[in-house]
Amino acid sequence: MRFKESFLLILILSAMFISAQTNQAIIKGRVKSGGEAVSFATVFVKNGTEGTTTNANGYYQFKVTPGKLSIQVSSQGYRNSIKNLIVTEKEVVEIDFELIEDALGLDEVVISATRNRVERRSAPVIVSTLKPRLLTATQSISLADGLNYAPGVRVETNCQNCGFTQVRLNGLDGGYTQILLNSRPVFSSLIGVYGLEQIPTNIIERVEVVRSGGSALYGSNAIAGTVNIITKDPVLNTWEIGTNLALVDGEAADRILTFNTSLVADDLKSGFTLFGTSRNRDSYDANEDGFTELVELRNNTIGAKAFLRPTDRSRISVNLNAIREYRRGGDRLDLAPQFTDITEELDHDTFIGGVDYDLSSKDNTTKVQIYTSVSYTNRDSYYGGLGGERTRQDSISANNAFGKTKDLAWVNGVQYTRFFKNKDVLTFGAELNHTETEDIIIGYNRLIDQSVNSLGGYAQYEWKPSEKFTALLGARLDHVQVDGEYSVAEINRDVNINQTAFSPRLTISYQFNEVLKFRGGYARGFRAPQAFNEDLHISSVGGEPQFVILSNDLNTEYSNAFTGSFNYSKSIRLLQMDFLMEGFYTTLKNPFTLVSTGATLDNGSILEEVRNGAGAQVYGSNIEIGISPNPTWQFQVGGTFQKTQYEEPQLLFETDGTPGESDLSIDEFVRNPNFYGYLNTAWIPNEAFNIDLTGTFTGDMTVPRVISDTGFLVLNEVDSFFDLNIKLESHIDFNENFMITFSGGIKNIFNSYQNDFDTGPKRDSDYIYGPNAPRTFFIGIKFGKMH
């Protein structure tokens, strides 16, 4: 009897389930913008689990549970659209959506704030984004060209002989910023020396910038923040070929060829994209002294990205990038480097790749991600030359300046995310990072042999007790092992550290009303003693190489970062407005500080040493204003006011007793303007034509300059720069499968450029500041089936 009752109960429940499925309603329609279909837009029930995506023609259809529903449509580049309705059983409802362009990116989805996909407007952490539209408007060939157009971000060139660049966030050096590629920390210290110029913009989908401490999520070296480079995903069936020619100061040619293509299956379960860039830039000598200010550069990059959805709940994605770059600066570039006065020559062969596996539960309340990423660089280098002399020792030194570098970064991780019905989100995971760097110049007895292993676990809870208030509480525990051997000439140093660091993070946000939001937070960060990108760079001073070595007993550096901001965002019909006021305050304990020792080694080279400096603090504010009255006009302007200072005078140059020289100390960071900013204006009267006016401003700052063979410094106060660019584009659509775009313009219209470069074979190659190039004219053409 019990068996019959159980069997009957199963039949009743099955019938009820089938009936519930049968009684579902159907929502269908089309999504368009400006009369054109919006492909692969996400259509879903807000606060529900039902949803789908539009097909290539913008049509969608899915089943819903009857009742009172809010249907939302989201697509990158467009504002969200929501329609409310009441649906009855078995009803078929047709709803069409007309989307409006999201000119200021208020509704775009970002991942760097919480390591999960979230709308930028509602994210508890401020995320600034750089999109292809802006990178194209600024005629940015590489990542280094376009990063300046975000609050708190400044890219500077640090060497005339090799073009070393670094990105500064909120006034801190490049070693304080964690650069991510597709959310993975495979941008190693070696890649960081020249990598900003090695990433072409045609492979970039967007760049996300999170300022201030992010180490609770991304590990060490994120004290100043993170820069996350997201490469292009296959979205539509497209192809594009483009070429640009630029003339630096009307004479040095910069030639670029790019291509992109994507293929996506009709069922949207697989896709593949392929992209590449070839760049050939001539060297440029600004003051006609025979030595370069812009290096000769040849870069060939090819990459691919693909995804496969084995099921509706799983996704496998693969990304691959291969970079081959040659750069050379100095004098007499037509000769072998050992026969010149000064040459810095680098030949990089870099591979970067990664695999991600994502799995979601049936009700989309849990998500698991497993990933592995790796970068490997093989570099041949030459840092040296005759130095203006022709003695036997000079010739021996010049022949001994060849080097070899091998660099590996490998990241493995797993992440679990749980989404609760009350909108709370729990995220935790673990990462195992391994890096190896071997940099050898046998002739100078120069060696960096460094291995860093880091095992980290992190957890974060996003608490949303109400619609207005959100608290983000997170922490990361890292065990770092550094095993390094560092030597120059007769000096040898060793680092052997096993350390565990705890990095908490707290962020709160409060939505006062629909347009005004407050965000505030605290994060603790750390940097274990090791060689960072600046330490791997070798500059030329007084005709001799200048090496960096770590000091004995170097202690871990810690930071405490505080931020607070008000964000006003409003959309009224076509009008969009976005105003941001952000304050930041960061303290540093035991900051790694570079000190010129005044010592000249037996081989003639100059020595700099990384030491723990006096405590320091950096504070200021970032301001950004964005207004788009309609899709025809877009205005954005941003600026940073900042102050940097040491708690006590910090030694910058230490004399060895040479007559006429004395110790030199500073109270503030060098190479840090108190104000810098950017502007971006676009006029898009129609689909066939647009004009972009963009520019950056760099305020007065203090720049050190070496004036003796022992590295003795003076501090120069340099004037401000305003770098203004204009670009015009014209588009011709022949049909939906083929179009041509013509472009042209001028970068640095007013030729705002440094005019006091050091000259000759004994120059200080690091004495370089301001815009990275003088007035430059450019033209371009691209054609294909473009998105």
C-alpha positions in Angstrom: 0.0 0.0 0.0 2.9 2.3 0.8 4.4 1.7 -2.6 1.1 2.6 -4.3 0.8 5.8 -2.3 4.4 6.8 -3.1 3.9 6.1 -6.7 0.7 8.2 -6.8 2.4 11.1 -5.0 5.2 11.0 -7.7 2.6 11.1 -10.4 0.8 14.1 -8.9 4.1 16.0 -8.4 5.2 15.2 -12.0 1.9 16.3 -13.3 2.1 19.6 -11.3 5.6 20.2 -12.7 4.6 19.5 -16.3 1.5 21.7 -15.8 3.7 24.6 -14.5 6.0 24.2 -17.4 3.1 24.1 -19.9 1.5 27.2 -18.3 4.6 29.3 -18.9 4.3 32.5 -21.0 6.5 33.5 -23.9 8.3 36.8 -24.3 9.6 37.7 -27.7 10.6 40.7 -29.8 13.5 42.5 -31.3 16.2 44.8 -30.0 17.4 47.7 -32.1 19.3 51.0 -31.9 19.0 53.7 -34.5 17.1 51.3 -36.7 19.9 48.7 -36.7 19.7 45.4 -35.0 21.6 44.9 -31.7 23.1 41.4 -31.8 23.8 39.3 -28.8 22.2 41.6 -26.3 21.2 40.0 -23.0 17.4 40.0 -22.4 16.3 38.7 -18.9 13.8 39.0 -16.1 15.3 41.4 -13.6 15.8 39.7 -10.2 14.9 36.4 -11.8 16.6 33.5 -13.5 14.9 33.4 -16.9 16.7 35.1 -19.9 18.3 34.7 -23.3 20.4 36.6 -25.8 19.4 38.2 -29.2 20.5 36.5 -32.4 22.6 38.2 -35.1 19.4 40.0 -36.3 18.4 41.3 -32.9 15.5 38.9 -32.3 14.9 37.0 -29.0 12.4 34.6 -27.4 12.2 32.9 -24.0 9.8 31.4 -21.6 8.8 33.1 -18.3 6.8 32.3 -15.2 3.5 34.3 -15.4 3.1 37.3 -13.1 4.3 40.9 -12.7 7.7 41.1 -14.4 10.4 43.6 -15.3 12.2 42.7 -18.5 15.7 44.3 -18.9 18.0 44.5 -21.9 21.7 45.0 -21.5 24.4 45.3 -24.1 27.9 46.7 -23.9 28.0 50.2 -25.4 24.2 50.8 -24.8 22.2 52.1 -21.9 20.1 49.5 -20.0 16.4 49.4 -20.9 13.6 48.1 -18.7 9.9 47.5 -19.4 7.4 46.4 -16.8 4.4 44.2 -17.7 2.0 41.6 -16.3 1.9 38.3 -18.1 -0.8 35.6 -17.8 -0.5 31.9 -18.3 0.3 30.7 -21.9 0.3 34.3 -23.1 2.6 35.3 -25.9 3.8 38.9 -25.4 5.8 40.7 -28.1 8.1 43.5 -26.8 10.5 45.5 -28.9 13.4 47.6 -27.4 15.1 50.6 -28.8 18.5 51.1 -27.1 20.3 54.4 -26.7 24.1 54.6 -26.9 25.8 54.7 -23.5 28.3 57.5 -24.5 29.8 57.8 -21.0 29.8 54.1 -20.2 27.6 54.3 -17.1 25.9 51.0 -17.7 28.8 49.0 -19.0 29.9 45.8 -17.2 33.3 45.7 -15.5 35.0 42.9 -13.6 38.0 44.5 -11.8 36.0 46.0 -8.9 34.9 42.7 -7.3 36.4 40.0 -9.6 32.8 39.4 -10.8 30.7 41.0 -13.5 28.9 44.1 -12.2 27.6 47.3 -13.8 30.1 50.1 -13.4 27.5 52.5 -12.1 26.5 50.1 -9.2 30.0 48.8 -8.4 31.0 49.5 -4.8 34.5 50.5 -6.1 35.2 53.2 -8.6 36.3 51.7 -12.0 37.5 53.9 -14.8 37.5 52.4 -18.3 39.2 53.1 -21.6 37.4 51.7 -24.6 38.3 51.3 -28.3 36.4 54.5 -29.2 38.7 56.6 -27.0 41.9 54.7 -28.0 41.0 55.3 -31.6 40.2 59.0 -31.0 43.6 59.6 -29.4 45.4 57.8 -32.2 46.9 55.4 -29.6 49.0 52.8 -31.3 50.0 51.0 -28.1 48.7 50.9 -24.5 51.3 53.4 -23.4 49.7 56.1 -25.7 46.1 55.8 -24.3 46.5 55.2 -20.6 46.8 58.9 -19.8 43.0 59.4 -20.4 41.8 58.2 -17.0 41.8 60.0 -13.7 44.9 59.5 -11.5 46.9 57.8 -14.4 50.0 59.2 -15.9 52.4 57.4 -18.3 55.9 58.7 -18.5 59.0 57.8 -20.6 62.2 57.3 -18.5 65.0 56.7 -21.0 66.1 58.2 -24.3 68.2 55.2 -25.3 65.6 52.4 -24.9 62.2 54.1 -24.4 61.4 52.6 -21.0 57.9 53.6 -19.9 56.0 53.2 -16.7 52.5 54.0 -15.5 52.0 56.0 -12.3 48.7 55.7 -10.3 47.9 58.4 -7.7 51.5 59.6 -7.7 53.2 56.3 -7.1 55.9 54.7 -9.3 55.2 51.9 -11.7 56.3 49.1 -9.3 53.3 50.0 -7.1 50.8 49.2 -9.9 49.6 45.7 -10.7 49.1 45.3 -14.4 46.8 42.4 -15.4 46.2 40.8 -18.8 42.7 39.4 -19.0 42.5 39.7 -15.1 45.7 37.6 -14.6 49.0 38.9 -13.1 51.3 37.6 -15.9 52.6 41.1 -16.7 56.0 40.3 -15.0 58.6 42.8 -13.8 60.6 42.3 -17.0 57.6 42.8 -19.3 56.8 45.9 -17.3 59.9 47.6 -18.5 58.8 47.9 -22.1 55.4 46.1 -22.1 53.2 49.2 -22.2 54.5 49.8 -25.7 54.3 46.1 -26.6 50.5 45.8 -26.3 48.8 47.2 -29.4 45.5 48.8 -29.0 43.7 46.9 -31.8 43.7 43.8 -29.6 42.1 45.7 -26.6 38.4 45.4 -25.8 38.7 47.8 -22.9 41.1 48.8 -20.1 39.8 48.9 -16.5 41.6 51.0 -13.9 41.0 50.6 -10.2 42.9 53.2 -8.1 44.3 52.7 -4.6 44.8 49.4 -2.8 43.5 46.3 -4.5 45.8 43.8 -2.9 43.0 42.1 -1.0 41.9 40.8 -4.4 45.0 40.7 -6.6 48.0 40.1 -4.3 51.1 42.2 -3.8 52.2 45.1 -6.0 48.7 46.6 -6.2 49.3 49.3 -3.7 48.6 52.1 -6.1 45.9 50.1 -7.9 45.4 47.8 -10.9 45.3 48.2 -14.6 43.4 45.3 -16.2 43.8 44.9 -20.0 40.9 43.0 -21.5 41.6 41.7 -25.0 38.9 41.3 -27.6 36.3 38.5 -27.4 34.7 37.1 -30.5 31.2 38.7 -30.6 30.2 39.0 -34.3 31.4 37.8 -37.7 33.7 40.7 -38.6 37.0 41.4 -40.3 39.1 44.5 -40.6 42.5 45.6 -42.1 44.0 48.9 -41.3 47.2 50.9 -41.9 48.5 54.2 -40.5 51.5 56.4 -41.4 52.8 59.0 -38.9 55.6 61.4 -39.4 57.3 62.4 -36.1 58.3 66.1 -36.4 57.6 65.7 -40.1 60.6 63.4 -40.6 60.7 60.1 -38.7 58.2 57.6 -40.1 56.1 55.4 -37.9 54.3 52.7 -40.0 51.6 50.4 -38.6 49.6 47.6 -40.2 46.8 45.9 -38.2 44.2 43.2 -38.8 41.3 41.7 -36.8 38.8 39.0 -37.7 36.2 37.1 -35.7 33.9 34.1 -36.4 31.0 33.1 -34.1 28.8 30.1 -34.5 25.1 30.6 -35.2 24.1 28.9 -31.9 26.6 31.2 -30.0 28.3 28.2 -28.5 31.7 28.8 -29.9 33.7 31.7 -31.4 37.2 32.6 -32.5 39.0 35.8 -33.0 42.4 36.5 -34.5 44.3 39.8 -34.4 47.7 41.1 -35.3 49.9 44.3 -35.6 53.1 45.1 -37.4 54.9 48.4 -36.4 58.0 49.9 -37.8 59.2 53.2 -36.4 62.3 55.1 -37.3 64.5 56.7 -34.6 64.2 60.4 -33.9 66.9 62.8 -32.8 65.3 66.0 -31.4 68.5 68.1 -31.0 70.6 66.8 -33.8 73.4 65.6 -31.5 73.5 62.2 -33.2 71.8 60.4 -30.3 68.1 59.3 -30.2 65.3 60.7 -28.2 62.8 58.2 -29.7 64.2 54.7 -30.3 64.0 52.7 -33.5 61.2 50.2 -33.0 60.0 47.1 -34.8 57.1 45.2 -33.2 55.1 42.2 -34.5 52.2 41.0 -32.4 49.7 38.2 -33.2 47.1 36.9 -30.9 44.0 34.8 -30.7 41.1 34.3 -28.4 38.4 31.5 -28.5 35.6 30.2 -26.5 33.5 27.0 -26.4 30.3 26.4 -24.5 30.1 22.6 -24.0 26.8 23.1 -22.1 24.5 26.1 -21.4 26.2 26.4 -17.9 29.9 26.0 -18.8 32.4 27.9 -20.9 36.0 27.3 -21.9 38.1 30.2 -23.1 41.6 30.3 -24.4 43.8 33.4 -25.2 47.2 33.4 -26.9 49.5 36.3 -27.7 53.0 36.2 -29.3 55.1 39.4 -29.3 58.4 39.9 -31.1 59.9 43.3 -30.6 63.3 44.9 -31.5 64.2 48.3 -30.2 67.5 50.3 -30.4 68.6 53.7 -29.3 71.8 55.7 -28.9 74.0 56.8 -31.7 75.1 55.4 -35.1 72.4 52.8 -35.4 73.8 51.5 -38.6 76.9 50.1 -36.8 77.2 47.0 -34.6 76.5 48.2 -31.0 80.0 47.6 -29.7 81.4 50.2 -32.2 79.1 53.0 -31.0 79.5 55.5 -28.2 76.2 54.4 -26.6 73.7 51.8 -27.6 70.8 50.2 -25.8 69.5 47.3 -28.0 66.7 44.9 -26.9 65.3 41.9 -28.8 62.2 40.5 -27.1 60.5 37.2 -27.9 57.4 37.0 -25.6 54.6 34.4 -25.4 51.5 35.0 -23.2 48.6 32.5 -22.9 45.9 31.4 -20.7 42.9 29.0 -20.3 39.8 29.6 -18.2 37.0 27.2 -17.3 33.7 28.6 -16.0 30.9 26.5 -14.6 27.5 27.8 -13.3 24.8 26.1 -11.4 21.4 25.5 -13.0 19.8 28.4 -11.1 22.9 30.6 -11.7 23.4 31.1 -7.9 26.9 29.7 -7.9 29.8 30.0 -10.2 33.2 28.2 -10.2 36.2 29.4 -12.2 39.5 27.5 -12.7 42.3 29.2 -14.6 45.9 29.0 -15.6 48.0 31.7 -17.4 51.6 32.0 -18.3 54.0 34.5 -19.8 57.5 33.7 -21.0 60.1 36.2 -22.4 63.5 35.5 -24.0 65.5 38.7 -24.4 68.8 39.5 -26.0 70.2 42.8 -24.8 73.1 45.3 -25.2 73.6 48.1 -22.7 76.9 49.8 -23.4 79.3 51.3 -25.9 82.6 53.2 -26.1 81.3 56.1 -24.0 83.0 58.8 -26.2 86.5 57.4 -25.5 88.6 55.0 -27.6 91.0 53.4 -25.1 91.7 49.7 -25.0 89.6 49.4 -21.8 86.7 51.2 -23.5 86.8 48.7 -26.3 86.9 45.7 -23.9 83.9 47.1 -21.9 81.9 47.8 -25.1 82.4 44.2 -26.2 81.4 42.9 -22.8 78.0 44.7 -22.7 75.9 41.9 -24.3 73.3 40.3 -22.1 70.7 37.5 -22.0 67.4 37.4 -20.0 64.9 34.7 -19.4 61.6 35.5 -17.6 58.7 33.3 -16.6 55.4 34.1 -14.8 52.9 31.3 -14.2 49.6 31.8 -12.4 47.1 29.1 -11.4 43.9 29.7 -9.5 40.4 28.7 -8.6 37.5 31.0 -7.6 34.1 30.3 -6.2 31.2 32.8 -6.2 27.9 32.4 -4.5 25.0 34.8 -5.3 22.3 34.9 -2.6 18.6 35.8 -3.1 19.0 39.0 -1.1 21.7 40.1 -3.6 24.6 39.4 -1.3 27.7 37.9 -3.0 30.3 35.7 -1.4 33.6 35.2 -3.4 36.6 33.2 -2.3 39.5 31.6 -4.0 43.2 30.6 -4.1 46.1 31.5 -6.3 49.5 30.0 -6.8 52.0 32.4 -8.6 55.5 31.5 -9.7 58.0 33.8 -11.3 61.6 33.3 -12.4 63.9 35.9 -13.7 67.5 35.4 -14.9 69.3 38.5 -16.2 73.0 38.0 -17.1 75.6 40.4 -18.5 78.8 38.3 -18.2 81.1 41.1 -19.2 80.0 43.3 -16.2 79.5 40.3 -13.9 75.9 41.5 -13.7 73.4 38.9 -12.5 69.8 38.9 -11.3 68.7 35.4 -10.5 65.4 35.6 -8.8 62.6 33.2 -8.0 59.3 34.3 -6.3 56.6 31.9 -5.2 53.4 33.1 -3.7 50.5 31.1 -2.4 47.5 33.3 -1.7 44.0 32.8 -0.5 41.3 35.5 -0.6 37.7 35.9 0.6 35.2 38.7 0.0 31.7 39.2 1.1 29.4 41.8 -0.6 26.7 42.7 1.9 23.6 44.5 0.7 21.2 45.0 3.6 19.2 47.5 1.6 18.9 48.9 -2.0 21.0 51.9 -0.9 23.8 50.5 1.2 26.6 48.0 0.2 29.5 46.9 2.2 32.4 45.0 0.7 34.6 43.2 3.3 37.5 41.2 2.0 41.0 39.9 2.9 43.9 38.1 1.3 46.5 36.0 3.0 49.7 35.5 1.0 52.7 33.4 1.8 55.6 34.8 -0.3 59.0 33.1 -0.8 61.7 35.2 -2.5 65.0 33.5 -3.4 67.3 36.0 -5.2 70.9 36.4 -6.0 72.0 39.9 -7.2 75.5 40.9 -8.3 77.3 43.7 -10.1 81.1 43.5 -10.6 82.5 42.7 -7.1 79.3 43.3 -5.2 77.1 40.4 -4.3 73.7 40.4 -2.5 71.3 37.6 -1.6 67.6 37.7 -0.6 66.0 34.7 1.0 62.6 35.5 2.5 59.7 33.4 3.7 56.9 35.8 4.7 53.2 35.7 5.3 51.2 38.9 4.8 47.6 39.7 5.7 45.9 42.3 3.5 42.4 43.4 4.6 40.0 45.5 2.5 36.8 47.3 3.4 34.6 49.3 1.1 31.2 50.9 1.7 28.9 52.6 -0.8 25.7 54.5 -0.1 23.2 55.5 -2.8 21.6 58.7 -1.5 19.1 58.8 -4.4 19.0 57.7 -8.0 21.8 60.1 -9.1 24.2 60.6 -6.1 26.4 57.9 -4.6 29.1 57.8 -2.0 32.0 55.3 -1.9 34.7 55.0 0.8 37.3 52.4 1.5 40.4 51.2 3.2 43.0 48.6 1.9 46.3 47.4 3.2 49.1 46.3 0.9 52.6 45.1 0.8 55.6 44.5 -1.4 58.2 41.9 -0.6 61.9 42.7 -1.3 62.6 41.7 -4.9 63.7 43.3 -8.2 60.9 45.3 -9.9 60.7 46.7 -13.4 62.7 49.9 -12.6 65.5 47.8 -11.1 65.8 45.7 -14.3 66.3 48.8 -16.4 69.9 49.8 -17.2 70.4 53.4 -18.1 73.5 55.3 -19.4 75.2 58.0 -17.5 78.6 59.6 -18.2 79.1 57.1 -21.0 78.9 54.2 -18.7 76.0 51.9 -17.7 74.2 52.6 -14.4 73.2 49.5 -12.5 70.6 48.9 -9.7 71.2 46.5 -6.9 69.2 45.6 -3.8 70.7 46.6 -0.5 71.4 44.2 2.4 68.6 43.5 4.9 65.9 45.0 2.7 62.6 44.9 4.6 59.1 44.4 3.3 57.2 47.6 2.4 53.7 48.1 3.7 50.9 50.6 2.8 47.6 51.8 4.1 45.3 53.4 1.6 42.1 55.3 2.2 39.7 56.6 -0.4 36.4 58.5 -0.4 34.3 59.7 -3.4 31.0 61.2 -4.5 29.6 60.3 -7.9 26.7 62.1 -9.5 25.3 60.3 -12.6 22.1 61.2 -14.4 20.4 60.4 -17.7 17.6 62.5 -19.0 16.3 61.3 -22.4 19.4 61.6 -24.6 21.4 63.6 -22.0 24.0 61.9 -19.9 26.0 63.5 -17.1 28.7 62.0 -14.8 30.6 63.9 -12.1 33.2 62.3 -9.9 35.1 63.8 -6.9 37.5 61.3 -5.3 40.0 61.8 -2.5 42.9 59.5 -1.7 45.4 59.2 1.1 48.2 56.5 1.2 50.9 56.0 3.7 54.0 53.9 3.0 56.2 52.2 5.6 59.7 51.2 4.6 59.2 52.4 1.0 61.7 51.0 -1.5 63.8 54.0 -2.5 66.5 54.3 -5.2 69.7 56.0 -3.9 72.6 56.9 -6.2 75.6 55.8 -4.2 78.2 57.9 -5.9 80.3 54.8 -6.2 82.1 53.9 -9.5 82.8 50.2 -9.9 86.1 48.8 -11.3 84.4 48.3 -14.7 83.5 52.0 -14.8 79.8 51.6 -14.2 77.8 53.6 -11.7 75.9 52.0 -8.9 72.4 52.7 -7.6 71.0 50.9 -4.6 67.4 50.1 -3.5 67.0 50.8 0.2 64.2 51.2 2.7 63.5 54.9 2.8 61.8 57.1 5.3 58.1 56.8 5.7 56.1 58.6 3.1 52.5 59.7 2.3 50.7 60.5 -0.9 47.4 62.4 -0.9 45.2 64.3 -3.2 42.0 64.2 -5.3 40.8 63.0 -8.7 38.1 64.9 -10.6 36.3 63.7 -13.7 33.4 65.4 -15.5 31.6 63.8 -18.4 28.7 65.3 -20.4 27.0 64.0 -23.5 23.9 66.1 -24.4 23.1 63.7 -27.2 24.9 61.1 -29.3 26.4 63.9 -31.5 28.5 65.4 -28.7 30.7 64.0 -26.0 32.8 65.9 -23.4 35.1 64.5 -20.8 37.7 66.2 -18.7 39.6 64.9 -15.7 42.4 66.0 -13.4 44.5 65.0 -10.4 45.7 67.3 -7.6 48.2 65.5 -5.5 50.9 66.0 -2.9 53.8 63.6 -2.0 56.1 63.9 0.9 58.5 62.0 3.1 58.2 62.0 6.9 61.9 63.1 7.0 64.4 64.1 4.3 65.1 61.2 2.0 68.6 60.6 0.7 68.7 60.7 -3.1 72.5 60.9 -3.7 75.2 59.7 -1.3 78.7 61.1 -1.9 81.8 58.9 -1.8 83.9 61.9 -0.8 84.6 63.3 -4.3 85.5 67.0 -4.1 82.7 69.4 -4.9 80.0 66.8 -4.2 77.8 66.4 -1.2 74.8 64.3 -0.1 71.5 65.3 -1.7 68.2 64.8 0.1 64.6 65.5 -0.9 61.3 66.1 0.9 59.0 65.1 -1.9 58.9 62.5 -4.6 60.6 63.5 -7.8 59.0 63.3 -11.3 55.6 64.0 -9.7 53.6 67.0 -10.8 51.1 68.4 -8.3 48.5 68.6 -11.1 47.9 66.6 -14.3 44.8 65.9 -16.4 43.2 65.2 -19.7 40.4 66.2 -22.0 38.4 64.4 -24.6 35.8 66.0 -26.9 34.0 64.2 -29.8 31.7 65.6 -32.4 29.8 62.9 -34.3 27.3 64.6 -36.6 26.4 61.4 -38.4 27.7 57.9 -39.1 29.8 59.1 -42.0 32.0 61.7 -40.2 33.4 62.6 -36.7 36.1 64.9 -35.2 37.9 64.2 -31.9 39.9 66.8 -29.9 41.9 65.2 -27.1 44.8 66.3 -24.9 46.8 65.9 -21.7 48.3 68.4 -19.3 51.4 67.8 -17.2 52.1 70.3 -14.5 55.4 71.6 -13.1 57.6 69.0 -11.4 61.1 68.3 -10.1 63.3 66.1 -12.3 66.8 64.9 -11.2 69.7 65.2 -13.7 73.0 63.5 -13.4 75.9 65.9 -14.1 79.0 63.9 -13.2 80.7 60.6 -13.9 80.0 59.4 -10.3 76.2 60.0 -10.6 76.1 63.4 -8.8 72.6 64.9 -9.2 71.0 68.3 -9.4 67.3 68.9 -9.1 65.7 70.8 -12.0 62.3 72.4 -11.8 60.7 71.9 -15.2 57.7 73.7 -16.7 54.3 72.4 -17.6 53.2 70.8 -20.9 49.9 70.8 -22.8 49.7 68.1 -25.5 46.7 68.7 -27.8 45.6 66.3 -30.6 43.0 66.5 -33.3 41.7 63.6 -35.4 39.2 63.5 -38.3 37.5 60.4 -39.6 35.2 59.7 -42.6 33.3 56.5 -43.0 31.9 55.1 -46.2 29.4 52.2 -46.0 29.2 50.3 -49.3 26.9 47.6 -47.7 26.5 45.8 -44.4 29.5 43.6 -45.2 32.0 46.2 -46.3 33.0 49.7 -45.3 36.0 52.0 -45.5 37.3 54.5 -42.9 39.7 57.3 -43.7 41.5 59.2 -40.9 44.0 61.9 -40.4 45.2 64.5 -37.9 47.9 66.0 -35.8 49.2 64.9 -32.4 50.8 67.5 -30.1 49.5 70.4 -32.2 51.5 73.0 -30.3 54.7 71.0 -30.3 54.8 71.0 -26.5 58.0 69.0 -26.1 61.2 69.0 -23.9 63.9 71.4 -25.2 66.7 70.8 -22.8 67.8 67.1 -23.5 71.2 66.2 -22.3 73.6 65.8 -25.3 76.5 63.7 -26.4 77.9 60.3 -25.4 78.1 61.2 -21.7 74.5 62.4 -21.4 72.1 61.3 -18.7 69.7 59.2 -20.7 67.2 59.2 -17.9 66.8 63.0 -18.1 63.6 62.9 -20.1 60.1 64.2 -19.2 57.0 65.6 -20.8 55.1 64.3 -23.8 56.7 61.2 -25.4 56.9 62.8 -28.9 56.9 66.2 -30.6 54.3 67.3 -33.2 53.3 64.4 -35.4 51.2 64.2 -38.5 49.3 61.0 -39.3 46.9 59.5 -41.9 45.2 56.1 -41.9 42.8 53.8 -43.7 41.0 50.7 -42.7 38.4 48.6 -44.4 36.3 45.5 -43.9 33.2 44.3 -42.2 33.4 46.3 -38.9 31.4 46.2 -35.8 
